[in-house]
Amino acid sequence: MKCSTRSDSCTAGTPRPLADLPRLPGLGRQANAVPSDEACFALWDKYDMLPNIRRHSLLVAHIATSLAARAADLGFGVNVDEVRAGGLLHDIAKTYCVRHGGSHAQVGAAWTVAETGNYAIAQGVMMHVWWPWPLPEGSAICALPFFVMYADKRVRHDACVSLEERYDDLLGRYGRSEAAREGIYAAFHQGKNIESALSAQLGWTLYEDSFDCGRLVP
């Protein structure tokens, strides 16, 4: 996993109004540009991402990159660097929305387009919580949004866990109403379907793998 001391820094205080935030040199100047790790870390600083969300994002990026690299090795048309950037930026607006409200997926996608001009990465940010259409069939599942979405669903805080553990945690924290529980169950089943589809295409038993620490305990 790539890391940097910059990734653990956190600007004190609350975010400034968005209109006052400076643009970063070298970002947003070219359509479909793929930001480097350092450029993503600079955006974390710019948008005052909390340290725990930085650690979470690093692990999501690591898992998403592992999936994308396997797909690329198998000959699928995958931009691995783009997938990694999607993982690093998927929660770019989480801190702001925790403090001020709003959908962190929608706000983060808008920020990603504004900063990078890369709509593929922005789509991954936008769709990392829920895919609102039928899942694509066959090799089409091997695409940036599904790598990032699946990786995010395998990371509880900053630890890789099974989908069952991840959603048990979500039920305990957010399942306060029947509607909330139904939404969590729906997301769990979508995650299991993505897991099965990716496993079939990549030849990889994903539910058994922790990506860092060998096989998970059943």
Wavefront OBJ file of the C-alpha trace (Angstrom):
o trace
v 0.000 0.000 0.000
v 1.360 3.414 -0.934
v 1.375 5.854 1.932
v 2.768 9.253 2.833
v 3.279 11.273 5.980
v 1.127 13.864 4.248
v -1.820 11.434 4.393
v -1.916 11.614 8.189
v -1.943 15.386 8.445
v -5.124 17.283 9.295
v -5.759 20.994 9.107
v -7.219 22.275 12.363
v -10.564 24.035 12.476
v -13.651 23.859 10.302
v -13.596 24.156 6.504
v -13.681 27.601 4.954
v -16.575 28.521 2.649
v -16.170 26.681 -0.647
v -15.847 29.919 -2.600
v -12.714 30.769 -0.583
v -10.927 27.468 -1.211
v -7.930 27.827 -3.552
v -7.539 25.696 -6.651
v -4.545 23.396 -6.591
v -1.883 23.882 -9.285
v -1.953 21.152 -11.901
v -5.458 19.922 -11.110
v -8.578 20.567 -13.120
v -6.619 21.894 -16.113
v -6.948 18.865 -18.375
v -10.004 16.702 -18.964
v -9.663 13.121 -17.729
v -6.416 13.824 -15.877
v -5.573 11.131 -13.309
v -4.307 12.653 -10.051
v -1.299 11.068 -8.393
v -1.331 9.940 -4.772
v 0.314 13.226 -3.775
v -2.341 15.224 -5.628
v -5.078 13.239 -3.853
v -3.388 13.833 -0.484
v -3.291 17.549 -1.304
v -7.054 17.435 -1.860
v -7.459 15.696 1.486
v -5.637 18.654 3.040
v -7.630 21.189 1.063
v -10.955 19.734 2.184
v -9.758 19.085 5.755
v -10.332 15.334 5.736
v -10.319 13.821 9.219
v -7.469 11.405 10.052
v -9.749 8.360 10.475
v -11.289 8.970 7.036
v -7.791 9.229 5.548
v -6.858 5.843 6.993
v -10.123 4.353 5.710
v -9.533 5.824 2.240
v -5.989 4.430 2.052
v -7.234 0.897 2.678
v -10.163 1.261 0.255
v -7.705 2.462 -2.397
v -5.407 -0.483 -1.675
v -8.183 -3.057 -2.115
v -9.643 -1.342 -5.193
v -6.170 -1.170 -6.748
v -5.586 -4.876 -6.039
v -8.826 -5.746 -7.842
v -8.051 -3.453 -10.777
v -4.511 -4.824 -11.136
v -5.858 -8.387 -11.266
v -8.379 -7.337 -13.945
v -5.648 -5.613 -15.971
v -3.442 -8.720 -15.739
v -6.341 -10.744 -17.154
v -6.613 -8.407 -20.128
v -9.592 -6.283 -19.117
v -9.490 -2.635 -20.179
v -8.911 -1.119 -16.755
v -6.990 2.047 -15.860
v -5.431 0.972 -12.567
v -4.200 4.459 -11.621
v -7.687 5.848 -12.200
v -9.183 3.203 -9.920
v -6.631 4.017 -7.209
v -7.487 7.715 -7.404
v -11.178 6.823 -7.134
v -10.464 4.899 -3.950
v -8.420 7.725 -2.463
v -11.066 10.341 -3.275
v -14.299 8.400 -2.660
v -14.803 10.039 0.760
v -13.327 13.441 -0.121
v -16.522 15.199 1.052
v -17.244 12.975 4.064
v -15.770 15.349 6.642
v -17.597 18.352 5.194
v -20.940 16.516 5.102
v -20.533 15.159 8.637
v -20.098 18.744 9.801
v -22.558 20.524 7.530
v -24.940 17.901 6.088
v -25.570 16.728 2.546
v -24.704 13.651 0.507
v -20.966 13.051 0.666
v -21.175 10.997 -2.539
v -22.870 13.774 -4.513
v -20.773 16.600 -3.073
v -17.590 14.565 -3.475
v -18.375 13.782 -7.124
v -18.908 17.478 -7.848
v -15.624 18.374 -6.170
v -13.798 15.615 -8.047
v -15.005 16.908 -11.423
v -14.096 20.478 -10.484
v -10.613 19.500 -9.280
v -9.585 16.858 -11.823
v -11.934 17.088 -14.811
v -12.077 13.284 -14.691
v -15.661 12.085 -14.951
v -14.770 8.396 -14.571
v -13.241 9.025 -11.146
v -16.178 11.263 -10.249
v -18.586 8.469 -11.195
v -16.773 6.159 -8.785
v -17.133 8.755 -6.024
v -20.804 9.314 -6.855
v -21.728 5.624 -6.980
v -19.635 4.165 -4.152
v -22.624 3.965 -1.781
v -25.320 2.543 -4.070
v -25.595 1.486 -7.719
v -29.152 2.477 -8.788
v -29.384 0.321 -11.950
v -29.176 -3.407 -12.665
v -25.608 -4.642 -12.329
v -23.824 -5.135 -15.659
v -23.282 -8.680 -16.825
v -20.038 -10.435 -17.619
v -16.765 -8.531 -17.804
v -18.523 -5.145 -17.634
v -18.598 -5.525 -13.838
v -14.796 -5.030 -13.922
v -15.033 -1.249 -13.920
v -13.979 1.580 -11.616
v -17.298 2.138 -9.780
v -17.591 -1.524 -8.769
v -13.973 -1.866 -7.661
v -14.316 1.208 -5.431
v -17.801 0.284 -4.187
v -16.791 -3.260 -3.269
v -13.569 -2.114 -1.621
v -15.455 0.445 0.465
v -17.909 -2.225 1.594
v -15.021 -4.441 2.766
v -13.466 -1.753 4.995
v -14.926 -1.048 8.425
v -13.225 2.119 9.624
v -9.601 1.154 8.821
v -9.792 -2.649 8.924
v -10.648 -5.153 6.204
v -13.636 -7.280 7.227
v -16.219 -9.472 5.535
v -19.380 -7.945 4.089
v -21.341 -9.600 6.889
v -19.216 -7.895 9.565
v -19.385 -4.554 7.769
v -23.164 -4.574 7.549
v -23.686 -5.907 11.066
v -21.780 -2.828 12.204
v -23.929 -0.557 10.025
v -27.117 -2.136 11.378
v -25.951 -1.554 14.926
v -25.073 2.080 14.301
v -27.730 3.215 11.845
v -30.559 0.653 11.800
v -32.839 2.677 14.056
v -35.940 2.446 11.851
v -37.506 -0.148 9.580
v -36.747 2.004 6.533
v -33.101 2.339 7.575
v -32.780 -1.407 8.125
v -34.357 -2.145 4.741
v -31.849 0.174 3.066
v -28.934 -1.489 4.836
v -30.151 -4.974 3.886
v -30.599 -3.883 0.256
v -27.042 -2.500 0.160
v -25.716 -5.720 1.715
v -27.394 -7.878 -0.934
v -26.118 -5.589 -3.700
v -22.630 -5.905 -2.236
v -22.898 -9.713 -2.203
v -23.986 -9.682 -5.844
v -21.035 -7.480 -6.790
v -18.717 -9.765 -4.814
v -20.004 -12.844 -6.664
v -19.780 -11.161 -10.070
v -16.240 -9.879 -9.488
v -15.121 -13.248 -8.099
v -16.397 -15.003 -11.220
v -14.642 -12.611 -13.604
v -11.367 -12.380 -11.687
v -11.117 -16.053 -10.692
v -10.656 -14.930 -7.100
v -12.623 -16.046 -4.044
v -12.946 -12.520 -2.710
v -15.020 -13.244 0.373
v -12.186 -15.382 1.775
v -9.446 -12.803 1.240
v -8.455 -9.942 3.540
v -6.082 -8.531 0.856
v -3.410 -7.887 3.509
v -3.646 -10.597 6.146
v -4.391 -13.843 4.346
v -7.714 -15.592 4.613
v -10.537 -14.370 6.816
v -11.907 -16.589 9.561
v -15.219 -18.071 8.313
l 1 2 3 4 5 6 7 8 9 10 11 12 13 14 15 16 17 18 19 20 21 22 23 24 25 26 27 28 29 30 31 32 33 34 35 36 37 38 39 40 41 42 43 44 45 46 47 48 49 50 51 52 53 54 55 56 57 58 59 60 61 62 63 64 65 66 67 68 69 70 71 72 73 74 75 76 77 78 79 80 81 82 83 84 85 86 87 88 89 90 91 92 93 94 95 96 97 98 99 100 101 102 103 104 105 106 107 108 109 110 111 112 113 114 115 116 117 118 119 120 121 122 123 124 125 126 127 128 129 130 131 132 133 134 135 136 137 138 139 140 141 142 143 144 145 146 147 148 149 150 151 152 153 154 155 156 157 158 159 160 161 162 163 164 165 166 167 168 169 170 171 172 173 174 175 176 177 178 179 180 181 182 183 184 185 186 187 188 189 190 191 192 193 194 195 196 197 198 199 200 201 202 203 204 205 206 207 208 209 210 211 212 213 214 215 216 217 218
